[in-house]
Amino acid sequence: MSLRRFAIASAVASLIGSFTIAPLIVDRPVSAVEPAEAAATSTIAKNPPITPDLAVYPPNIKLGSARDFQSFVAVIRRDDGITEDASERVQWTVADASKVKLDGFSLFPIADGKTELIGKYNGAVVKIPVEVSNATAKPAISFEKDIMPVLTRSGCNTGSCHGAARGKDGFRISLFGFDPEGDYHRITREIGVRRINLAVPEESLFLKKSIGSVPHTGGKLFGTDSDYYATVLEWLQDGAKLDAKDKKPPTVDSVAIYPEQAVIEGEGTKQRFVAVASYSDGSTRDVTRLAAFTSNNSGTAAIDDSGNVTAGRRGEAFVMARFDTHTVGSQVLALPVDLKYTEPKITGEYIDQLVGRKLQQLRIEPSGLCSDEEFIRRVTIDITGQMPTEQEYDSFSNDAGADRRSALVDRLLERKEFSEIWAMKFAQLLMIKSTNQVSYKSAFLYANWLTDKFARNVPIDQMVRELLTSTGGTFTSPSTNFYEIERDTLKTSENVAQVFMGIRTQCAQCHNHPFDRWTMNDYYGFASFFSQVGRKQAEDYREKIVYNRFSGEVNHLVTKKPVPPTFLGGASPETKGKDRRAVLADWLTSPENPYFAKSIANRVWAHYMGVGLVDQVDDIRVSNPPSNPELLDKLGEKLIEYKYDFRRLVRDICNSDAYQRSSATNDTNAHDHRNYAHAVIRRVPAESLLDCISQVTASPDKFTGLPLGARAVQIADGKTTNYFLTTFGRSPRASVCECEATTDPSLSQALHLLNGSSVSDKIVRGKLIDTWLKEEKLSPEEIIDRIYLRCLTRKPTEEEKKELVKKLGDDENKSPALQDIFWAVLNSREFVFNH
């Protein structure tokens, strides 16, 4: 770099301010759940209402045997939204003491019948129905229903212990208990009487290691006075039996955690949670002592093994309870005591209403709206992947209409570049590229098919149905390449779940998913929809024909038996004589599917807002909850209402205040990155960044198979790339993961912009500086204006222009110096990032 260029670059960097060259390498916050400590003045009253808002959980109680019991918790919600655990302040009674016994915060059965748990506090009365059955019956300990949960709660079958693929210390059981019968065999039969001793059950190695009375790598798991010890001991005393095949215990249908939300005030304040399982026979069970509790932000809300949450620093967390194959979560907000806050008025449509409510809960003040210059640049890059032209800037600036921003959004959505952006994004997800088994022609036709669908505004549900049910030649029916790019049945099912529902099922191939509800049965049942896809050679050696064979099954890894086609989280449909893919496609894209619309809406939201409501967008699970569940649900509902025309959803997003906020932060939202209190500064994606550089320098690129001037987003074959695209994170299209296309800044990117050919050579080849100087006879000051408008969509400030004019020097030939200014602006963070 020449000394003059370095001097000019330094001047531009200092003038542009926060968008300097050096900070191209930025630290992206890892956590997005810690709002700032500071706040504004207060108007919220904390005095509770005359009659407290009292709730008792669970909302109904069933006790089904002498072993049964149910704990409960009372919560008061103040008028400022703060919740308090009021269990110790409530006066508890039961309507009929002959039916249940009240002991602390738990109920135990006495006799069959119905009664009520009554809670009274400061005039508020809550009555919870209680139903008792089989009060004197004491069923035998069940291996699957009682012993397996103890192993899971104690951590025995986790991946770090005996649940590892090779086990630990010579003992292996299934991860999180996905194979109860195999676990029973390994516990009771694998090494004879060493693990269990039916003659003297207390001497069983299986029990003694758990209580730490003999050396155990895992240490002491529970004491002899615990429920866990009593349960295992009774099972051993009763002969350590396996549940009979014709008397299997009921399965767990669902698990609930109460309260469903807590807003806790004050560091160290506690809130007790209760977990309840519902079984297939209609019974319920208090599983608070058996569930595994975790928190995704223990610094804000730490939860212990008993379900007690302790508030920490200000922020947001989700506490989760896992029992059986189910994981459920509850939102916990922690706020400082006496936080001063002025509640801003919420205006706007549904997006701003739901974002505003969440910010009020967190006591965060949103930033103001961005300037018109920032808006036109932001929305043009987001919607079209290009910079606004000088003419577009002038037209927008001269528009005095109150609806000029929404009118601009409408104009941009009608441009073909909008379709090309989304065709490219889905081409990445569908891994469209030529390989040894997919010819360039197939990849090219497949990409064009996709682009055509978006260009004609074909609803996304219709597009997906056509894709999944495609039949014919990979040339004549390009969508069939979906089954040619990935031929493995299991991988195909994984890809469909991840791309179109945001669900990663891969873990469930070998064991039940450790962080979600999906089991091995779910995995192989879903894969069965693709087990009958057939392929054969066409006349052209480069073309294959995809068809439905109407035969073929997928065998379960453990049982080695076929699993009937089953919707994820749903039923097993009748598929005999039908194309299974068509049955799946109809369900997948139907409004009854709870995943499809929300997943697509979340991808759209993430593209325009910089971070998804669920982040990563293709990792939707209970243990990775959305930052605003109500908004995610609403966006999914709107997409269905709009008949899957997501142009209308984009219009809603871009017209919202949430999208149009400034990236400048205030004291309350500076540390918030997931609740949309301010705009997220994002590096422009690789393809769009290269297209923008080519656009502003008037120096197009040449890509293989495309004419000179074609844009990077129009590249059909994912195998086609260059150094710039690779360096700036273009997706290699090796998997369906959204994470393959990255916008994370790096040192190599900064060095390439500074020293590579992508900027310097384009400035020279484009000859804009010479054209402006020699043909249009513009002054250096006017050229600086043009550079700023083309690159930053704003005019330079007086200070910037004054300083840059000084850097031009006294040479008569101003072209080299102006090229250096052009180069420096293109290297600025303000150009590289969308803000």
Secondary structure, DSSP 8 states (H G I E B T S, - for coil): --HHHHHHHHHHHHHHTTS-SGGGS----S------S------------SS-EEEEESSSEEE-STT--EE-EEEEE-TTS-EEE-TTTSEEEES-TTTEEEETTEEEE-SSEEEEEEEEETTEEEEEEEEE-STT------IIIIIHHHHHHTTTTSTTTTTSTT-BTTB---GGGS-HHHHHHHHHTTTTTSS--SSSGGG-HHHHHHHTSS--TT-----TTSHHHHHHHHHHHTT-----GGG----EEEEEEESSEEEEESTT-EEE-EEEEEETTS-EEE-TTTSEEEES-TTTEEE-TTSEEEE-SSEEEEEEEEETTEEEEEEEEEE-TT---------SSHHHHHHHHHHHHHT-----B--HHHHHHHHHHHHHSS---HHHHHHHHT---TTHHHHHHHHHHTSHHHHHHHHHHHHHHTT----SSS-HHHHHHHHHHHHHHHHTT--HHHHHHHHHT--EETTTSGGGGHHHH---HHHHHHHHHHHHH----GGGGTS--SSSS--HHHHHHHHGGGTTEEEEE-SSTT-EEEEE-S----B-TTT-SB-----TTS-----TTS-HHHHHHHHHTSTT-TTHHHHHHHHHHHHHHSS-SSSSTT--BTTB--SSHHHHHHHHHHHHHTTT-HHHHHHHHHTSHHHHB-S---TTTTT--SS-SS---EE--HHHHHHHHHHHHT-----TTS-TT--GGG---TT---HHHHHTT----SSS-GGGS-----HHHHHHHHHSHHHHHHHHHH-HHHIIIIIS---HHHHHHHHHHHHHSS---HHHHHHHHHHT-S-S--HHHHHHHHHHHHTSHHHHEE-
